[in-house]
Amino acid sequence: MRRNALLIAALGFTLACSTEPQTVTSVTLSQTVASVQVGAALTLTATPYDQNDAALSGKTVTWVSSDTTIATVDSSGIITGVAAGTVTITATIDGVSASATVTVTVPSTASGTGS
């Protein structure tokens, strides 16, 4: 009986120890080059992957804009154009980052010639 208990305990320990931690080794963005107009919004998504290239879930993404006077980004990856220019939007998950270049443009206005 003691031998069975030790075997079961050892098996349980082996199973518990054989589970690899969900270590983020890379991050992929839904777009790496994008554009948005002033006053409009665009959503980026970030997907973390482990050492086996398996997508991970339940990870927190931190979003940062290189210049918030040109575009802002919220905690959900929604980018809002503020002024014309180009910014880098970076998503970081567990210390691993990926970036996208976002160009913000001013909407063109239609001009008539009159009669």
C-alpha atoms as a printed R data frame, in Angstrom:
    type eleno elety resid chain resno       x      y       z
1   ATOM     1    CA   MET     A     1   0.000  0.000   0.000
2   ATOM     2    CA   ARG     A     2   2.832  2.398   0.860
3   ATOM     3    CA   ARG     A     3   4.525  1.601  -2.444
4   ATOM     4    CA   ASN     A     4   1.321  2.493  -4.359
5   ATOM     5    CA   ALA     A     5   0.999  5.743  -2.448
6   ATOM     6    CA   LEU     A     6   4.610  6.669  -3.320
7   ATOM     7    CA   LEU     A     7   4.052  5.768  -6.957
8   ATOM     8    CA   ILE     A     8   0.909  7.886  -7.139
9   ATOM     9    CA   ALA     A     9   2.659 10.787  -5.408
10  ATOM    10    CA   ALA     A    10   5.622 10.538  -7.799
11  ATOM    11    CA   LEU     A    11   3.314 10.399 -10.810
12  ATOM    12    CA   GLY     A    12   1.418 13.460  -9.590
13  ATOM    13    CA   PHE     A    13   4.690 15.338  -9.069
14  ATOM    14    CA   THR     A    14   5.902 14.402 -12.547
15  ATOM    15    CA   LEU     A    15   2.671 15.587 -14.163
16  ATOM    16    CA   ALA     A    16   2.730 18.840 -12.198
17  ATOM    17    CA   CYS     A    17   6.348 19.504 -13.125
18  ATOM    18    CA   SER     A    18   6.041 18.582 -16.784
19  ATOM    19    CA   THR     A    19   3.662 21.441 -17.563
20  ATOM    20    CA   GLU     A    20   5.654 24.146 -19.308
21  ATOM    21    CA   PRO     A    21   4.946 27.718 -18.203
22  ATOM    22    CA   GLN     A    22   3.238 29.972 -20.699
23  ATOM    23    CA   THR     A    23   6.282 32.057 -21.561
24  ATOM    24    CA   VAL     A    24   5.750 34.698 -24.221
25  ATOM    25    CA   THR     A    25   8.522 34.518 -26.820
26  ATOM    26    CA   SER     A    26   6.944 36.622 -29.578
27  ATOM    27    CA   VAL     A    27   4.066 38.991 -30.225
28  ATOM    28    CA   THR     A    28   2.270 39.495 -33.537
29  ATOM    29    CA   LEU     A    29   0.082 42.487 -34.381
30  ATOM    30    CA   SER     A    30  -2.964 42.381 -36.659
31  ATOM    31    CA   GLN     A    31  -1.317 45.107 -38.776
32  ATOM    32    CA   THR     A    32   2.233 46.460 -38.789
33  ATOM    33    CA   VAL     A    33   1.528 49.368 -41.143
34  ATOM    34    CA   ALA     A    34  -1.769 51.237 -40.986
35  ATOM    35    CA   SER     A    35  -3.383 54.596 -41.517
36  ATOM    36    CA   VAL     A    36  -6.211 56.441 -39.846
37  ATOM    37    CA   GLN     A    37  -7.753 59.863 -40.362
38  ATOM    38    CA   VAL     A    38  -7.786 62.619 -37.759
39  ATOM    39    CA   GLY     A    39 -10.806 62.008 -35.520
40  ATOM    40    CA   ALA     A    40 -11.232 58.405 -36.676
41  ATOM    41    CA   ALA     A    41 -10.326 55.180 -34.896
42  ATOM    42    CA   LEU     A    42  -8.560 51.956 -35.803
43  ATOM    43    CA   THR     A    43  -8.207 48.822 -33.680
44  ATOM    44    CA   LEU     A    44  -5.059 46.712 -33.507
45  ATOM    45    CA   THR     A    45  -4.900 43.321 -31.833
46  ATOM    46    CA   ALA     A    46  -1.832 41.694 -30.336
47  ATOM    47    CA   THR     A    47  -1.374 37.931 -30.120
48  ATOM    48    CA   PRO     A    48   1.324 36.433 -27.891
49  ATOM    49    CA   TYR     A    49   3.027 33.142 -28.811
50  ATOM    50    CA   ASP     A    50   5.092 30.707 -26.738
51  ATOM    51    CA   GLN     A    51   8.331 28.899 -27.599
52  ATOM    52    CA   ASN     A    52   6.323 26.304 -29.574
53  ATOM    53    CA   ASP     A    53   4.582 29.007 -31.656
54  ATOM    54    CA   ALA     A    54   1.313 28.281 -29.875
55  ATOM    55    CA   ALA     A    55  -0.952 31.287 -29.336
56  ATOM    56    CA   LEU     A    56  -1.439 32.173 -25.669
57  ATOM    57    CA   SER     A    57  -4.530 33.617 -24.047
58  ATOM    58    CA   GLY     A    58  -5.227 35.518 -20.878
59  ATOM    59    CA   LYS     A    59  -2.181 37.783 -21.189
60  ATOM    60    CA   THR     A    60  -2.315 41.516 -20.469
61  ATOM    61    CA   VAL     A    61  -1.296 43.845 -23.299
62  ATOM    62    CA   THR     A    62   0.208 47.266 -22.618
63  ATOM    63    CA   TRP     A    63  -0.224 49.709 -25.520
64  ATOM    64    CA   VAL     A    64   1.901 52.835 -26.034
65  ATOM    65    CA   SER     A    65   1.940 55.596 -28.654
66  ATOM    66    CA   SER     A    66   5.289 57.197 -29.491
67  ATOM    67    CA   ASP     A    67   3.559 60.611 -29.825
68  ATOM    68    CA   THR     A    68   0.131 61.195 -28.303
69  ATOM    69    CA   THR     A    69  -0.154 64.569 -30.076
70  ATOM    70    CA   ILE     A    70  -0.462 62.580 -33.335
71  ATOM    71    CA   ALA     A    71  -2.352 59.454 -32.187
72  ATOM    72    CA   THR     A    72  -3.492 57.960 -28.914
73  ATOM    73    CA   VAL     A    73  -4.012 54.304 -28.094
74  ATOM    74    CA   ASP     A    74  -6.137 52.919 -25.279
75  ATOM    75    CA   SER     A    75  -5.805 49.731 -23.249
76  ATOM    76    CA   SER     A    76  -7.867 47.822 -25.850
77  ATOM    77    CA   GLY     A    77  -5.615 48.762 -28.780
78  ATOM    78    CA   ILE     A    78  -7.987 51.374 -30.193
79  ATOM    79    CA   ILE     A    79  -5.944 54.061 -31.931
80  ATOM    80    CA   THR     A    80  -7.451 57.514 -32.469
81  ATOM    81    CA   GLY     A    81  -5.980 59.980 -34.936
82  ATOM    82    CA   VAL     A    82  -5.292 63.373 -33.347
83  ATOM    83    CA   ALA     A    83  -3.154 65.276 -35.885
84  ATOM    84    CA   ALA     A    84  -1.407 64.555 -39.178
85  ATOM    85    CA   GLY     A    85   1.854 62.637 -38.833
86  ATOM    86    CA   THR     A    86   3.333 59.217 -38.228
87  ATOM    87    CA   VAL     A    87   3.646 57.360 -34.922
88  ATOM    88    CA   THR     A    88   4.818 54.026 -33.666
89  ATOM    89    CA   ILE     A    89   2.275 52.049 -31.657
90  ATOM    90    CA   THR     A    90   3.856 49.395 -29.449
91  ATOM    91    CA   ALA     A    91   2.164 46.442 -27.760
92  ATOM    92    CA   THR     A    92   4.048 44.756 -24.919
93  ATOM    93    CA   ILE     A    93   3.123 41.435 -23.320
94  ATOM    94    CA   ASP     A    94   5.278 40.018 -20.513
95  ATOM    95    CA   GLY     A    95   8.225 42.141 -21.660
96  ATOM    96    CA   VAL     A    96   7.999 41.105 -25.333
97  ATOM    97    CA   SER     A    97   7.030 43.851 -27.810
98  ATOM    98    CA   ALA     A    98   5.795 44.344 -31.346
99  ATOM    99    CA   SER     A    99   5.247 47.640 -33.132
100 ATOM   100    CA   ALA     A   100   3.153 49.121 -35.911
101 ATOM   101    CA   THR     A   101   3.716 52.297 -37.881
102 ATOM   102    CA   VAL     A   102   0.534 54.340 -38.089
103 ATOM   103    CA   THR     A   103   0.131 57.329 -40.389
104 ATOM   104    CA   VAL     A   104  -2.535 59.842 -39.434
105 ATOM   105    CA   THR     A   105  -3.998 61.867 -42.287
106 ATOM   106    CA   VAL     A   106  -6.315 64.844 -42.480
107 ATOM   107    CA   PRO     A   107  -9.595 64.016 -44.238
108 ATOM   108    CA   SER     A   108  -9.815 65.708 -47.603
109 ATOM   109    CA   THR     A   109 -12.626 68.162 -48.097
110 ATOM   110    CA   ALA     A   110 -14.571 68.345 -51.317
111 ATOM   111    CA   SER     A   111 -14.393 71.773 -52.882
112 ATOM   112    CA   GLY     A   112 -16.877 72.941 -55.421
113 ATOM   113    CA   THR     A   113 -16.203 75.450 -58.173
114 ATOM   114    CA   GLY     A   114 -19.538 77.189 -57.813
115 ATOM   115    CA   SER     A   115 -21.674 78.378 -60.723
